[in-house]
Amino acid sequence: MTMEILDICNEDGIPTGKTVSRETAHRDGILHRTAHVWIVRKKAGGYDVLLQKRSLRKESFPGLYDTSSAGHIPSGEEPLPSALRELKEELGIAAQPSDLMFAGMFRIQFEKEFHGKPFRDNEVTSVFVYREPVRIDGLTLQKSEVDEVRWFDLEDVYREIQTTRERFCVPSAGLRVLKDFLAENPSF
């Protein structure tokens, strides 16, 4: 496995010119960048959101449902190309830049233990929404990362994560960015 090198960034997500390994970033809680992509489909009365079930081998939140597609932004890369790459790697979706709409940014900051090791996450996340139709049976899942994908009612997920984290590890701030984006873009 190759070592992932990430840009250390400031609170606005702007790289500082310094880098850090992914392992060190999560061990020490160093601020770095990620890109999240939400896949939604409109339905009567609202939206469904496609969530991926994280592989049991993942270093954090194994076996829980998470953002449609997400990943760290490698050093020297910008959020949009990173989001496009993650969609291709994790779900087999060969998207074009025009297929993604920028929805906003948010912070993730927490400390937990997984597999007996401390995990300190400190991220500035760029959020994108994928605007093309998606059929689950047409996806090619990256088995080392994703066990399965499922559609869930967006409002049901948002309500559930306010009280329990038994099934979902989606970041509530990220889901809030998505909900705000959809409210401001009703024709999406």
N, C-alpha and C positions, 0 to 999 in steps of 0.2 A: 504494500500500500504506500502510495507516495504521500509525502508530507504536504498538507495544504497550508499555504502561506496567505494570510489575510492582511489587509490594510488596517492599521489602527486609525480610528476616525474620531472626530470631535462630536459633540452633542447634535450637530446638524447633519451628521453623516458624511462630512467632508474628510477625505484622507489627510492625515497629518504628515505623510512622508515616511513614517515608520511602519514596519511590518511585524507580524507575530505569527507563530504557528497556531493552527486551530486548537491543538491540544493545550498549548500555553494560554490561549485566550480563554478557554473554558476552565482551565485549572485556576487561573488568577483573576477571572472576571474582567478582562480587558475589552474595552469598547471596540466593536467591529461592525461590519455591515452584512445584511442579509437581504434577499429578495423573496417575496411571497407572491404567488399567483392564485387567485380565487377563480374557480370555474363555477358559473351559475347558469341556471335556466329559469326562465320566467314561467310561472304557472298561474292559474286562477287564484287571485288573492295573495300573491307573493312570489317567492323564489325558493328554489332548491339550490343547495350548494353541494358540490362534489368534494368529498373528503377522502383522504388516503389513510388506510390503517398502517401505522408504522410497523416495520419488521420487528420481531422480538429481539433481533441482534442490534438494534439501534442503541447508541450510547445514552440517549435520553428519551423518556416517555415510550418505551417499547410497548407495542400492542394497542396503543391508543389511536383514535382518529384525529387527524391533524389537517392543516391547510391543504388545499388541492395539490399544490406543488410549492416547494420552498427549498432554499439552500443558501449557503454562505457565498459571498461575492469574493472571488479570488483577487489577490493583490493585482492592481493594474486594470481590473475589469470594471465596467459600469453596471448599474442595476439592470437595465433593460436586456443587454446581452446575457447576463447571468440568469435572468428570469426565463428567457427563451431556451437557454441550455438546460436548465432544470426541468422544464416541461418536456423536452425531448428525452432526457436521460430517465426521468422517473415515470413518465406516462406514455412516451412514444409519440408525443404531439409535436409535429414539425411546424411550429407557428412562425409567422412573419412579424416584424416589429409592429405593423399596423393592426395586428390581431389583439394586441394588448393595449389597454388603456390605463394610464397612471391614475391611481386613486388617492394617493397620499403616503404619509410616513407615520411611523409610531415607534415607541421604545419598548424593548423587552428587557427586563432586569429581574432576575431571581436566582436563588441558590437552593439546590436540592441534592439529594444523593441518589445515584443510580448505580446498580451493580456494585455496591459497596464503596463507590468513589464519589467524592464531592464534585459537583458540576455547577459552575457559576456562569450564568448566561448574562451578557451585557451587549445588546445589539441595537442598532438603528436599522429599521426595516423599511424598505421601499415596497409598496403594495401595488400590484397590477391586477386588472380584471381581464380575463380572456373572453372574447366576445363571439367566438364561433361555437356552433352546436357540437356536443360531445356525446358519443355513445360509448358506454362502458365496455361493451364487447368488442369495440374497435381499438381499445388501448393496449399498449405493450408495457406492462409494468416491470420496473427494475426490481427484481426479486430480492436483492440485497437491501433495499430500502423500503419497499412497499409490499405488504401482504395482500391487500385488496383495496378497491375503491367502492364507495356507495354514495348514493344521493340521499341527502337529509334535508328536511324543511329548515330553512335558514333561521326562522324565528324560534323553532323548537330547540335548535342547537344553542342559540343565544341565551334563551331562558335557562336551559339545563346547566350551562357552564357558570351561571351566576351562583348556583348552589352546590354543585358536585362536579368532580373531575374524574368520575369512574370510567367514562367512555371516551371523553374528548380532552385533548390537550391544546386545542386551537387557542391562540392568544385572544383574550376578550377585546383588547385594544385593536387588534387586527380585524376582528369581526366587526367592530364598531366602525372602522374606516370603510369596510365594505358596505355596511348598512347605510352610512352617510352618502357614499358614492351612488348607491342605487336610488336613494331618496332624491338626490340632486340630478339624476339622469333617468327619469322614469321611462324613457323610450328605449333604454338599453336592452 
